[in-house]
């Protein structure tokens, strides 16, 4: 059978590094308060005039270099983002032009922090169905543009960045020993849209608003739903938690990460954690964490890896793959 295997990965972070102490000049907060509640120590903010597509293009080039490919080797670009450059066209098409890619197709996926998982699942389905052989899957965000700087409960949590991963069609035996994506699990429940949202919108107000989050409610849903989707994707593939070599979770909050690991019975030495350095970069957080983990030797060929995320919608899901 056809499997969608990882061919290359890369990431990009804006040059500006923002430590927790930066917020103390205008908010009633402290480094200790932020770290104790989120695990975040610093994050990166895009420069003035630097767009989501700018970050995505840099990450994509890094992934192409890692794979030993050029842009026209790619059949499709799927970009997960909640902070597009324009209302339309899709930011993916701007990335396509920026890379000099003159063939194939490109489109955006919007599932907030779960966006990269949804994009991976779509890319996997396209490869398995024969619609594409190589797909560049990108998560890129400039969340600093939608922060309410008077809300200390949210503005300290988010950062900007991009990560990119190339999936390539390859033959497998149809067993759990195959390299590539082995199972996916996607979910959403719009009844909870109010607990994590950005106000404004083209059809409602023709404005872009600010992020609003009911933190306690989001935390409660996050741990339960992330554990559930992880179990579901493992069940689909016929593996157990003991079989997992690495978990690359959405880097939202260290308490969510540790709470989910505890609920699954997974030790923290199997969990990739980058939230301290990058904050919550929404759809960019998983490919960014994967790229860092690979560079540090935490992700190695043959390892069984699960990645999971939850975001506004609520939308959540997981992907199981062999690296």
C-alpha positions as CSV (number, residue, x, y, z in Angstrom):
1,X,0.0,0.0,0.0
2,X,1.0,3.6,-0.4
3,X,2.3,5.4,2.7
4,X,2.9,9.1,3.2
5,X,6.5,9.2,4.6
6,X,8.4,12.2,6.0
7,X,11.0,13.3,3.5
8,X,12.2,16.5,5.0
9,X,11.4,19.1,7.8
10,X,12.4,22.6,8.7
11,X,11.4,25.7,10.7
12,X,11.9,29.4,11.0
13,X,11.6,31.8,13.9
14,X,11.6,35.6,13.7
15,X,14.7,37.3,14.9
16,X,13.0,39.2,17.8
17,X,13.1,37.2,21.0
18,X,10.7,38.4,23.7
19,X,11.4,37.3,27.3
20,X,8.8,37.2,30.0
21,X,10.2,40.3,31.6
22,X,9.2,42.4,28.6
23,X,5.5,42.2,29.7
24,X,6.2,43.6,33.2
25,X,6.5,47.1,31.9
26,X,2.8,47.3,31.0
27,X,1.1,44.3,32.8
28,X,0.7,43.2,36.4
29,X,2.7,40.1,35.8
30,X,6.1,38.6,36.4
31,X,8.5,36.0,34.9
32,X,7.6,33.7,37.8
33,X,3.9,34.0,37.3
34,X,4.1,33.2,33.6
35,X,6.5,30.3,34.0
36,X,4.5,28.7,36.8
37,X,1.2,28.8,34.8
38,X,2.5,28.0,31.3
39,X,6.1,26.9,31.3
40,X,6.9,29.6,28.8
41,X,10.1,31.6,29.3
42,X,10.4,33.4,25.9
43,X,8.8,33.6,22.5
44,X,9.5,35.2,19.1
45,X,7.6,38.0,17.5
46,X,7.5,38.9,13.8
47,X,9.1,42.2,12.8
48,X,7.0,45.0,11.5
49,X,5.9,44.2,7.9
50,X,6.9,40.5,8.3
51,X,3.9,38.4,7.3
52,X,2.8,34.8,7.9
53,X,3.8,33.9,4.3
54,X,7.3,35.3,5.0
55,X,7.8,32.9,7.9
56,X,6.2,30.0,5.9
57,X,8.5,30.5,3.0
58,X,11.6,30.4,5.2
59,X,10.4,27.2,6.9
60,X,9.5,25.7,3.5
61,X,13.0,26.4,2.1
62,X,14.5,24.8,5.1
63,X,12.4,21.6,4.6
64,X,13.3,21.5,0.9
65,X,17.0,21.8,1.8
66,X,16.6,19.0,4.4
67,X,14.9,16.8,1.8
68,X,17.3,17.6,-1.1
69,X,14.4,18.8,-3.2
70,X,13.5,22.0,-5.1
71,X,10.1,23.7,-5.2
72,X,9.0,22.2,-8.5
73,X,9.5,18.7,-7.0
74,X,6.4,19.5,-4.9
75,X,2.9,18.7,-6.1
76,X,0.9,20.6,-3.4
77,X,1.2,23.0,-0.5
78,X,-1.2,22.8,2.4
79,X,-0.8,25.7,4.8
80,X,-2.3,25.6,8.3
81,X,-2.9,29.1,9.7
82,X,-5.3,31.3,11.5
83,X,-3.4,34.4,10.7
84,X,-3.4,34.6,6.9
85,X,-1.8,37.5,5.0
86,X,-5.0,38.4,3.3
87,X,-8.7,37.5,3.5
88,X,-8.1,35.9,0.1
89,X,-6.3,34.5,-1.8
90,X,-5.0,31.6,0.4
91,X,-1.7,32.3,2.0
92,X,-0.5,29.0,0.6
93,X,-0.7,30.5,-2.9
94,X,1.5,33.4,-1.8
95,X,4.0,30.9,-0.4
96,X,3.8,28.9,-3.7
97,X,4.8,32.1,-5.6
98,X,7.4,33.0,-3.1
99,X,9.1,29.6,-3.5
100,X,9.0,29.9,-7.3
101,X,6.8,26.9,-7.6
102,X,5.1,26.9,-11.0
103,X,3.1,23.7,-10.8
104,X,0.6,21.9,-8.6
105,X,-1.9,23.4,-6.2
106,X,-2.0,25.2,-2.9
107,X,-4.6,25.9,-0.2
108,X,-5.1,26.8,3.4
109,X,-6.5,24.9,6.3
110,X,-8.0,26.7,9.3
111,X,-8.4,24.6,12.5
112,X,-6.5,27.0,14.8
113,X,-4.0,25.1,17.0
114,X,-5.1,21.8,15.6
115,X,-4.5,23.1,12.0
116,X,-1.3,21.2,11.4
117,X,-2.8,17.9,12.4
118,X,-5.8,18.5,10.1
119,X,-3.4,19.5,7.3
120,X,-1.3,16.3,7.8
121,X,-4.5,14.2,7.7
122,X,-5.6,15.9,4.4
123,X,-2.1,15.5,2.9
124,X,-2.0,11.8,3.9
125,X,-5.4,11.2,2.2
126,X,-4.3,12.9,-1.0
127,X,-1.2,10.9,-1.2
128,X,-2.9,7.6,-0.5
129,X,-5.6,8.4,-3.1
130,X,-3.0,9.3,-5.7
131,X,-3.8,13.0,-6.1
132,X,-0.2,14.0,-5.2
133,X,3.1,12.3,-4.6
134,X,4.9,15.0,-2.6
135,X,3.1,17.6,-0.4
136,X,4.6,20.4,1.5
137,X,2.6,20.7,4.8
138,X,3.2,24.0,6.6
139,X,2.1,25.5,9.9
140,X,2.7,29.3,10.2
141,X,1.4,32.0,12.4
142,X,1.8,35.6,13.4
143,X,-0.4,35.5,16.6
144,X,1.3,38.6,17.9
145,X,-1.0,40.5,15.5
146,X,-4.2,39.4,17.3
147,X,-3.3,39.8,20.9
148,X,-5.1,41.9,23.4
149,X,-2.1,43.5,25.2
150,X,-4.3,44.3,28.3
151,X,-5.2,40.7,28.9
152,X,-2.3,39.1,30.9
153,X,-4.0,35.7,30.7
154,X,-3.6,35.4,26.9
155,X,-1.0,37.8,25.5
156,X,1.9,36.2,27.4
157,X,1.2,32.8,26.0
158,X,1.5,33.2,22.2
159,X,4.4,33.6,19.8
160,X,5.1,33.7,16.0
161,X,6.9,31.1,13.9
162,X,6.6,28.5,11.2
163,X,7.4,24.8,10.6
164,X,7.2,22.8,7.4
165,X,7.2,19.1,6.7
166,X,7.4,17.3,3.3
167,X,5.4,14.1,2.9
168,X,6.2,11.8,0.0
169,X,4.4,8.7,-1.4
170,X,6.3,5.4,-0.9
171,X,5.3,1.8,-0.9
172,X,4.6,0.0,2.4
173,X,3.6,-3.5,3.4
174,X,0.5,-2.3,5.1
175,X,1.7,-3.1,8.6
176,X,2.5,-1.0,11.7
177,X,6.2,-1.4,10.8
178,X,5.8,0.7,7.7
179,X,7.4,4.2,7.7
180,X,5.0,7.0,7.3
181,X,1.6,8.0,8.5
182,X,-0.2,4.9,10.0
183,X,-3.4,6.5,11.3
184,X,-5.3,9.8,11.8
185,X,-8.1,10.9,14.1
186,X,-9.9,14.2,13.6
187,X,-12.7,15.8,15.7
188,X,-14.6,19.0,16.3
189,X,-17.5,20.3,18.4
190,X,-18.8,23.8,17.6
191,X,-20.7,24.0,20.8
192,X,-17.5,25.2,22.5
193,X,-16.6,27.9,20.1
194,X,-17.0,30.7,22.6
195,X,-14.3,29.5,25.0
196,X,-11.5,30.1,22.5
197,X,-12.1,32.6,19.7
198,X,-10.9,35.8,18.0
199,X,-13.6,38.4,17.7
200,X,-14.4,40.1,14.4
201,X,-14.7,38.6,10.9
202,X,-15.4,39.5,7.3
203,X,-19.1,38.6,7.3
204,X,-19.9,39.7,10.9
205,X,-18.0,42.9,11.4
206,X,-15.5,43.4,8.6
207,X,-12.8,43.7,11.3
208,X,-10.1,41.6,12.8
209,X,-10.5,41.3,16.6
210,X,-8.5,40.0,19.5
211,X,-8.0,36.5,20.9
212,X,-10.3,35.6,23.9
213,X,-9.9,32.5,25.9
214,X,-11.7,31.0,29.0
215,X,-8.5,29.4,30.3
216,X,-9.9,27.0,32.9
217,X,-12.5,25.7,30.5
218,X,-10.0,25.2,27.7
219,X,-7.6,23.4,30.0
220,X,-10.4,21.0,31.2
221,X,-11.4,20.1,27.6
222,X,-7.8,20.0,26.4
223,X,-6.4,17.3,28.7
224,X,-9.5,15.0,28.2
225,X,-9.8,15.4,24.5
226,X,-6.1,15.1,23.7
227,X,-5.9,11.9,25.7
228,X,-9.0,10.6,24.0
229,X,-7.8,11.3,20.5
230,X,-4.4,9.9,21.2
231,X,-6.0,6.6,22.4
232,X,-8.2,6.6,19.3
233,X,-5.4,7.0,16.9
234,X,-3.4,4.3,18.6
235,X,-6.4,1.9,18.5
236,X,-6.8,2.5,14.8
237,X,-3.2,1.5,14.2
238,X,-3.3,-1.4,16.7
239,X,-0.6,-0.1,19.0
240,X,-0.4,0.8,22.7
241,X,1.2,3.6,24.7
242,X,4.1,1.2,25.5
243,X,4.9,1.1,21.7
244,X,5.2,4.8,21.4
245,X,8.8,6.2,21.2
246,X,8.0,9.9,21.0
247,X,5.0,12.2,21.5
248,X,5.1,15.6,19.8
249,X,2.2,17.5,21.4
250,X,0.9,20.9,20.5
251,X,3.0,23.3,22.6
252,X,0.3,25.2,24.3
253,X,1.0,25.0,28.0
254,X,3.3,22.8,30.0
255,X,0.5,21.9,32.4
256,X,-1.6,20.6,29.4
257,X,1.3,18.7,28.1
258,X,2.1,17.1,31.5
259,X,-1.5,16.5,32.3
260,X,-2.1,14.7,29.0
261,X,1.0,12.6,29.4
262,X,-0.1,11.6,32.9
263,X,-3.6,10.6,31.7
264,X,-2.0,8.4,29.0
265,X,0.5,6.9,31.4
266,X,3.4,8.2,29.3
267,X,6.7,9.3,30.9
268,X,7.9,12.8,30.3
269,X,11.2,11.6,28.8
270,X,9.1,10.5,25.7
271,X,7.5,13.9,25.3
272,X,9.1,16.6,23.1
273,X,8.8,20.0,24.9
274,X,9.7,23.3,23.3
275,X,7.0,25.6,24.8
276,X,9.6,27.2,27.1
277,X,11.5,28.7,24.1
278,X,8.7,29.4,21.6
279,X,5.4,29.8,23.5
280,X,2.2,28.7,21.8
281,X,2.7,29.2,18.1
282,X,-0.7,27.6,17.2
283,X,-0.6,25.7,14.0
284,X,3.1,26.2,13.7
285,X,3.9,24.5,17.1
286,X,4.0,20.9,16.1
287,X,6.2,21.1,12.9
288,X,8.4,23.6,14.8
289,X,8.8,21.2,17.7
290,X,9.4,18.3,15.3
291,X,12.1,20.2,13.5
292,X,13.8,21.2,16.7
293,X,13.5,17.6,18.0
294,X,15.0,16.1,14.8
295,X,17.9,18.6,15.0
296,X,18.6,17.6,18.6
297,X,18.4,13.9,17.9
298,X,15.2,13.3,19.7
299,X,13.4,12.1,16.5
300,X,15.2,9.3,14.6
301,X,14.3,7.0,11.7
302,X,12.1,4.1,12.6
303,X,10.6,5.7,15.8
304,X,6.9,5.4,16.4
305,X,5.6,9.0,16.9
306,X,2.3,10.4,17.9
307,X,1.3,14.1,17.6
308,X,-1.8,15.6,19.0
309,X,-3.4,19.1,19.2
310,X,-6.5,21.0,20.2
311,X,-7.6,24.5,19.2
312,X,-10.5,26.8,18.8
313,X,-13.7,25.3,17.4
314,X,-13.2,23.3,19.4
315,X,-11.1,21.2,17.0
316,X,-8.8,18.4,18.0
317,X,-7.0,15.4,16.6
318,X,-4.0,13.2,16.4
319,X,-1.7,11.6,13.8
320,X,0.4,8.4,14.4
321,X,3.4,7.9,12.1
322,X,6.7,6.0,11.9
323,X,9.5,8.5,11.4
